[in-house]
């Protein structure tokens, strides 16, 4: 519930991570101060960014559409942003503290901030938004599940009272993950259907101009932005160019200045040679992606761990890295990407490429080759009908045939794939991409926790994996406030699931951004292009 309880200033605790406004002023009062910046920014100009897929909404208060990551935070900011080491930095919050027992989070909010319609931004907006995220946001239901109260202490102070610790919570306040929306425009409405999800009103550096469906979104400079002198750009245009040939032509011709989608990997080396372009493959640590093969453990063949181990030995991950991803990926042997460096465990079991061992395991499992040379048949479904997901599926067909498993590839659009895997459960092996997000409790637990198996729930435990020890480790880590103990719990979890192998983790794809060399400060901190964009500028 939300209550108003004026209690004066925040009182720091021993475990507090607190930035005072005086300390902030000594460094800078502007967003992005903690990030490495280019030369003196030049104000003005317009930048067009192709994100490929068109999102269903522009503000992520009740949605997790990946394409909207690039837009939502530009208009509707969060409380915090994060540097490259995941250290929180001020945005709408200028100071914060965490109680020693992890059951109270308090924030001092930036004063003098206006919503795009001229209304004052206050703690009431923050309290309303946190509860709205808890009720309506697909991940927010879990992220803020332990938040029992959100109390307004003063017009610019708010506290969260938790029923149990949530050690990941301080990293959950990024703009695209937990946007703050105006209470006066959302209260009393159906939040997922609120019209301002499609025509945003925020506090951010850019204001909404138009959304032409199938084409673009235009955002213009917020002349009343709280960050003095920012944003540098006069305009941002978000484009939805789906066709790969058109996407390449747009970046080469200068029709767009940035592209994050639909450029074939086969074109990357040529684009690298273009003196007017920059190809940036630095990872996006706030939400690193992985590619994996998910096994349906309700299939009697795949329920046999020897069969799953055999499949792992039949797949050459290095071939996938070098031939399908053309080197723009890193081999992955566990459920946590090396790009999520704080939680990555390299010491997990490895399944070397060994077709002879795969054959022996299948024989031991009691599945000899038949007269046609095959042992049994499986279907493989890639998450996309083209690109690396489909090519990986095609490779599985060839590689598993060599050890006697007949595999048929099925392709479909993304919506059909999601329905097939998570609702109809009509699959054997799904080739899919998943995001680790910023913490394993948020991004990884959902994929292996037995209590997260639910027919119709997308991007969850689609394999129907059950292991009581894994459940215990995940549930304990979710509330463990000692960082070292928590890391050990996640390390133990990673080793067990790699041995059990409900999924075969394959690669971490590179995060590729292609841009005009004049565009500066694109990928800042842990969020990269999902920040508020206030620091982006065009070099003269």
C-alpha positions in Angstrom: 0.0 0.0 0.0 1.0 3.6 -0.4 0.9 5.9 2.6 2.1 9.4 3.4 4.4 9.5 6.4 6.5 12.6 6.8 9.6 11.5 8.7 12.2 14.1 8.0 15.5 13.3 6.3 16.9 9.8 5.6 18.9 8.3 8.4 21.8 6.2 7.0 22.5 2.7 8.4 25.8 0.8 8.6 25.0 -1.0 5.4 23.8 2.2 3.6 25.0 2.9 0.1 24.3 6.6 0.3 25.2 9.5 -2.1 24.6 12.9 -0.5 23.4 15.7 -2.7 26.5 17.6 -1.6 28.8 14.8 -2.8 26.8 14.7 -6.1 27.3 18.4 -6.6 31.0 18.0 -6.1 31.1 15.6 -9.0 28.2 16.7 -11.3 24.5 17.1 -11.1 24.0 15.8 -14.7 23.0 12.3 -15.7 25.8 10.0 -16.9 28.5 11.8 -14.8 30.1 8.5 -13.8 30.6 7.3 -17.4 33.6 7.9 -19.6 32.6 10.7 -22.0 34.0 11.8 -25.3 35.3 15.3 -26.1 33.2 18.4 -25.5 29.7 17.5 -26.8 28.2 19.5 -29.6 24.5 20.4 -29.1 21.9 20.0 -31.8 21.2 17.6 -34.6 19.1 14.5 -35.2 20.0 10.8 -34.9 17.9 8.0 -36.4 18.2 4.5 -34.9 17.0 1.3 -36.5 15.8 -1.2 -33.9 14.2 -3.5 -36.4 11.1 -5.0 -34.6 8.3 -2.5 -33.8 7.3 -2.7 -30.1 3.7 -3.1 -29.0 4.1 -0.2 -26.5 6.6 2.7 -25.9 6.5 2.7 -22.0 7.4 -0.5 -20.2 5.3 0.0 -17.1 3.3 -3.2 -17.9 5.3 -4.9 -20.6 8.7 -6.4 -21.3 8.9 -6.0 -25.1 12.6 -6.0 -26.0 12.2 -3.5 -28.8 10.8 -0.9 -26.4 14.0 -1.0 -24.3 15.5 1.5 -26.7 12.6 3.9 -26.3 11.0 3.7 -22.9 13.8 5.2 -20.9 14.2 8.2 -23.3 10.9 9.5 -22.1 10.2 7.9 -18.8 13.2 7.7 -16.5 13.9 5.4 -13.6 15.3 6.1 -10.1 18.8 5.0 -10.9 21.2 4.3 -13.7 24.3 2.1 -13.5 28.0 2.4 -14.5 29.9 -0.3 -16.3 30.7 -1.9 -12.9 27.0 -2.1 -12.0 27.4 0.6 -9.4 24.2 2.6 -9.0 24.3 6.2 -10.1 21.7 9.0 -9.6 18.9 9.7 -12.0 15.5 10.6 -10.5 16.9 9.6 -7.1 19.9 11.5 -5.8 20.5 9.5 -2.7 19.5 6.0 -1.4 20.1 3.7 1.5 19.5 0.1 2.3 18.9 -1.1 5.8 21.3 -3.5 7.3 18.7 -6.3 7.4 17.7 -5.6 3.7 14.1 -4.8 4.6 14.1 -1.1 4.0 15.1 0.9 0.9 14.8 4.7 1.1 15.3 7.2 -1.7 15.8 11.0 -1.8 14.4 12.3 -5.0 15.6 15.0 -7.3 13.8 18.3 -6.8 12.6 20.7 -9.5 11.8 18.0 -12.0 8.7 18.5 -14.2 6.6 16.0 -16.1 6.4 16.7 -19.8 2.9 18.3 -19.3 4.4 20.7 -16.7 3.2 19.0 -13.6 5.7 18.6 -10.7 7.3 15.3 -10.2 7.0 14.0 -6.6 7.4 11.0 -4.3 3.7 10.2 -5.0 4.6 9.4 -8.6 7.4 7.0 -7.4 5.2 5.2 -4.9 2.4 4.8 -7.4 4.8 3.5 -10.1 6.5 0.9 -7.9 3.1 -0.6 -6.9 2.0 -0.4 -10.5 5.1 -2.3 -11.6 4.5 -4.9 -8.9 0.9 -5.5 -10.1 1.3 -5.2 -13.8 4.9 -5.7 -15.0 5.7 -9.3 -16.1 9.0 -9.3 -14.2 7.9 -6.7 -11.7 5.5 -9.2 -10.1 8.6 -11.1 -9.0 11.1 -8.3 -8.6 8.8 -6.3 -6.2 7.0 -9.3 -4.7 8.5 -8.8 -1.3 7.7 -5.0 -1.2 4.9 -4.8 1.3 4.6 -1.0 1.6 5.7 2.1 -0.3 5.6 5.1 2.0 5.8 8.7 1.0 8.0 10.4 3.6 8.0 13.9 2.1 7.4 15.3 -1.3 10.9 14.1 -2.3 11.5 11.1 -0.1 10.1 7.6 -0.4 10.7 4.3 1.3 10.1 0.6 0.4 9.3 -1.8 3.2 10.0 -5.4 2.4 8.7 -8.6 3.9 12.0 -10.4 3.2 15.3 -9.4 1.7 15.7 -8.9 -2.0 19.4 -8.5 -2.6 19.0 -7.8 -6.3 16.6 -4.9 -5.8 19.1 -2.1 -5.9 20.0 -3.1 -9.5 16.3 -3.2 -10.6 15.6 0.6 -11.0 17.0 1.2 -14.5 14.7 3.3 -16.7 13.7 0.6 -19.1 13.2 -2.0 -16.4 11.3 0.1 -13.8 10.0 3.3 -15.5 8.4 6.0 -13.3 5.1 7.2 -14.7 2.9 10.2 -13.8 0.4 9.3 -11.1 -2.0 12.0 -12.2 -2.3 10.4 -15.7 -2.3 6.7 -14.6 -4.3 6.5 -11.4 -7.7 5.0 -11.7 -7.0 3.6 -15.2 -6.4 0.2 -16.7 -2.6 0.5 -16.6 -1.7 -1.9 -19.4 -4.1 -0.2 -21.7 -3.4 3.4 -20.6 -3.1 5.6 -23.7 0.2 7.1 -22.4 1.9 3.8 -22.9 1.6 4.6 -26.6 2.1 8.4 -26.3 4.4 8.8 -23.3 4.5 11.6 -20.8 7.6 11.4 -18.7 10.4 13.3 -17.0 13.1 12.2 -19.5 15.3 14.2 -21.9 13.0 13.5 -24.9 9.3 14.2 -25.4 7.0 12.2 -27.6 6.0 13.7 -31.0 4.5 10.8 -33.1 4.3 7.1 -33.7 3.7 6.2 -37.3 2.9 2.4 -37.1 5.2 0.3 -39.2 7.6 3.2 -39.8 9.0 5.2 -36.9 8.7 7.0 -33.6 9.9 10.6 -33.3 11.1 12.1 -30.0 12.2 15.7 -29.6 14.4 17.5 -27.1 12.8 18.3 -23.8 13.5 22.0 -23.4 12.6 21.9 -19.7 14.8 18.8 -18.8 16.2 18.8 -15.3 19.7 18.1 -16.6 21.2 21.4 -17.5 22.3 21.6 -21.1 20.9 18.2 -21.9 19.9 16.4 -24.0 22.4 17.4 -26.7 20.3 16.1 -29.6 17.4 18.0 -30.9 15.6 14.9 -32.1 15.7 11.1 -32.0 14.0 9.0 -34.6 13.4 5.3 -33.9 13.0 3.3 -37.1 11.5 -0.2 -37.7 13.4 -1.6 -40.7 12.8 -5.3 -40.7 14.2 -6.3 -44.1 17.9 -7.2 -43.8 18.9 -5.7 -47.2 17.0 -2.5 -46.4 18.6 -2.3 -43.0 22.1 -2.6 -44.5 21.3 0.0 -47.2 19.9 2.4 -44.6 23.1 2.4 -42.4 25.4 2.6 -45.4 23.6 5.4 -47.1 23.2 7.5 -43.9 19.4 7.1 -43.9 19.9 5.9 -40.3 22.9 6.7 -38.1 22.6 3.7 -35.8 21.5 0.2 -36.4 21.1 -2.5 -33.7 19.0 -5.0 -35.6 18.6 -7.0 -38.8 22.1 -6.5 -40.3 23.3 -9.9 -41.5 26.5 -11.1 -39.8 27.9 -11.7 -43.3 27.9 -7.9 -43.9 29.7 -7.0 -40.7 33.3 -7.2 -42.0 32.4 -5.1 -45.0 30.8 -2.5 -42.8 33.8 -2.5 -40.5 35.9 -1.4 -43.5 33.7 1.6 -44.1 35.6 4.6 -42.8 32.4 6.4 -41.9 31.0 3.6 -39.7 31.9 2.1 -36.3 31.0 -1.5 -35.4 30.8 -1.9 -31.6 30.6 -5.4 -30.1 30.9 -4.5 -26.5 28.4 -6.6 -24.4 25.3 -5.1 -22.8 25.9 -6.3 -19.2 22.5 -5.2 -17.8 20.7 -7.7 -19.9 23.1 -10.1 -21.7 21.5 -12.6 -24.1 22.3 -16.3 -24.5 21.3 -18.9 -27.1 20.4 -22.3 -25.9 18.6 -25.6 -26.7 15.8 -26.3 -24.3 14.8 -30.0 -23.9 11.2 -31.0 -23.3 11.6 -33.4 -20.4 8.1 -34.7 -20.9 9.5 -36.4 -24.0 10.5 -40.0 -22.9 13.7 -39.9 -24.9 14.8 -36.5 -23.6 13.8 -37.5 -20.0 16.8 -39.9 -20.1 19.9 -38.0 -18.9 22.1 -40.2 -21.1 20.3 -39.0 -24.2 20.7 -35.4 -23.2 24.4 -35.9 -22.5 24.8 -37.7 -25.8 23.2 -34.7 -27.6 25.6 -32.4 -25.8 28.6 -34.4 -27.0 27.2 -34.5 -30.6 27.1 -30.7 -30.9 30.2 -28.7 -31.7 29.7 -25.4 -30.1 32.9 -24.0 -31.5 31.6 -24.8 -35.0 28.4 -22.8 -34.2 30.5 -19.8 -32.9 32.8 -19.8 -36.0 30.4 -20.8 -38.8 27.0 -19.7 -37.8 27.9 -16.6 -35.8 31.0 -15.9 -37.8 33.0 -15.4 -34.6 30.5 -12.8 -33.2 29.6 -15.0 -30.2 31.3 -16.7 -27.2 31.0 -20.4 -26.4 28.7 -20.9 -23.5 28.9 -23.9 -21.1 26.5 -22.8 -18.4 23.3 -20.8 -17.8 25.0 -17.6 -16.9 26.7 -15.5 -19.6 30.3 -14.3 -19.1 28.9 -10.9 -19.9 27.1 -11.0 -16.5 30.6 -11.2 -15.0 29.6 -10.9 -11.4 27.8 -14.2 -11.4 29.6 -16.1 -14.2 31.0 -19.5 -13.1 33.6 -20.9 -15.6 34.1 -24.0 -13.5 31.1 -26.0 -14.7 31.2 -29.4 -16.4 32.1 -29.2 -20.1 30.7 -31.5 -22.8 33.5 -31.8 -25.4 32.5 -32.5 -29.0 32.8 -36.3 -29.2 30.4 -38.1 -31.5 31.8 -41.5 -30.6 31.0 -40.8 -26.9 27.5 -39.7 -28.0 27.0 -42.9 -29.8 28.1 -45.0 -26.8 25.8 -43.1 -24.5 22.8 -43.7 -26.8 23.7 -47.4 -27.0 23.9 -47.5 -23.2 20.5 -45.8 -22.9 19.0 -48.7 -24.9 18.4 -46.9 -28.2 20.3 -48.8 -30.9 20.3 -47.8 -34.5 17.5 -49.3 -36.6 17.6 -50.6 -40.1 17.4 -47.1 -41.5 20.3 -46.0 -39.3 18.3 -44.0 -36.9 17.5 -44.6 -33.2 14.5 -42.3 -32.8 13.1 -39.1 -34.2 12.8 -35.6 -32.6 11.6 -32.2 -33.8 13.7 -29.0 -33.4 12.0 -25.6 -33.4 14.1 -22.4 -33.7 12.7 -19.2 -32.2 13.1 -17.3 -35.5 12.5 -18.6 -39.1 15.8 -17.1 -40.3 19.2 -16.1 -39.1 21.4 -17.8 -36.4 18.4 -19.5 -34.7 17.3 -21.3 -37.9 20.9 -22.0 -38.9 21.6 -23.5 -35.5 18.5 -25.7 -35.9 19.7 -26.8 -39.3 23.1 -27.7 -37.7 21.3 -29.8 -35.0 19.6 -31.7 -37.8 22.9 -32.6 -39.4 24.9 -33.2 -36.3 22.4 -35.4 -34.5 21.8 -37.5 -37.7 25.5 -38.5 -37.5 24.9 -40.2 -34.2 21.6 -41.8 -35.3 19.0 -39.3 -34.1 16.6 -38.2 -36.9 15.6 -34.6 -36.5 13.0 -32.6 -38.4 13.3 -28.8 -38.4 10.1 -26.8 -38.0 10.0 -23.0 -38.5 7.4 -20.5 -37.6 7.0 -16.9 -36.7 7.9 -15.8 -33.2 4.3 -15.7 -31.8 3.6 -19.2 -33.1 6.9 -20.4 -31.5 6.0 -19.0 -28.1 2.5 -20.7 -28.3 4.0 -24.0 -29.4 6.7 -24.1 -26.6 4.9 -22.6 -23.6 1.2 -23.2 -24.2 0.8 -26.2 -26.5 4.0 -27.8 -25.3 4.3 -29.4 -28.7 8.1 -29.5 -29.0 11.1 -31.7 -28.4 14.1 -29.2 -28.7 13.6 -25.5 -28.8 16.5 -23.3 -30.1 15.9 -20.0 -28.3 17.4 -16.8 -27.0 17.0 -15.8 -23.4 18.2 -12.8 -21.4 20.1 -13.3 -18.2 19.1 -9.8 -17.2 20.9 -8.0 -14.4 20.8 -10.7 -11.7 20.2 -14.5 -11.7 17.2 -14.3 -9.4 15.5 -12.1 -12.0 16.8 -13.5 -15.3 17.9 -17.1 -14.7 15.8 -18.5 -11.8 12.6 -18.4 -13.9 14.1 -20.9 -16.4 15.0 -23.6 -13.8 12.8 -23.1 -10.8 10.2 -26.0 -10.6 7.6 -23.6 -9.3 7.9 -21.5 -12.4 6.6 -24.2 -14.7 3.1 -23.1 -15.8 1.4 -23.9 -19.1 1.0 -20.7 -21.0 3.7 -18.7 -19.2 6.3 -17.6 -21.8 10.0 -17.4 -21.2 9.8 -19.6 -18.1 10.7 -23.2 -17.2 9.7 -24.7 -20.5 11.6 -27.9 -20.0 9.5 -28.7 -16.9 12.7 -29.3 -15.0 12.4 -30.3 -11.3 15.3 -30.6 -8.9 14.6 -29.9 -5.2 18.2 -29.0 -4.5 18.2 -26.5 -7.4 15.0 -25.0 -6.0 16.6 -24.7 -2.5 19.7 -23.0 -3.9 17.7 -20.5 -6.0 15.2 -19.7 -3.2 18.0 -19.2 -0.7 20.0 -17.0 -3.1 17.0 -14.9 -3.7 17.0 -13.7 0.0 20.7 -14.0 0.9 22.2 -10.6 1.7 25.8 -11.7 2.1 27.3 -11.3 -1.4 29.9 -14.1 -1.0 27.4 -16.6 0.3 25.0 -15.6 -2.5 27.6 -16.1 -5.1 28.5 -19.6 -3.8 24.8 -20.5 -4.0 24.7 -19.5 -7.6 27.9 -21.3 -8.4 26.5 -24.5 -6.9 23.3 -24.0 -8.9 25.2 -23.6 -12.1 27.2 -26.8 -11.6 24.1 -28.9 -10.9 22.0 -27.7 -13.8 24.9 -28.3 -16.2 25.2 -31.8 -15.0 21.4 -32.4 -15.1 21.3 -30.6 -18.6 17.6 -29.7 -18.9 19.0 -27.2 -21.4 22.1 -27.1 -23.5 23.6 -23.6 -23.4 25.3 -22.8 -26.6 26.6 -19.3 -27.1 26.5 -15.7 -25.9 25.9 -13.7 -29.1 27.8 -10.4 -29.4 25.8 -7.3 -28.9 26.5 -5.5 -32.2 25.8 -1.8 -32.8 26.7 -0.2 -36.1 26.9 3.6 -36.1 28.0 6.7 -38.0 31.3 7.6 -36.5 30.0 11.1 -35.7 27.5 9.6 -33.1 29.1 9.7 -29.7 28.1 8.4 -26.2 25.8 5.7 -27.6 26.6 2.8 -25.2 27.2 4.2 -21.7 27.4 2.2 -18.5 25.7 -1.2 -18.0 22.5 -0.2 -19.9 24.2 1.0 -23.1 21.5 2.1 -25.6 18.8 1.5 -23.1 19.8 4.6 -21.1 17.9 7.9 -21.3 20.0 9.1 -24.2 20.7 12.5 -22.7 24.4 12.2 -23.4 24.2 11.2 -27.1 25.6 13.8 -29.4 26.8 14.3 -33.0 30.5 15.2 -33.3 31.1 18.2 -35.6 
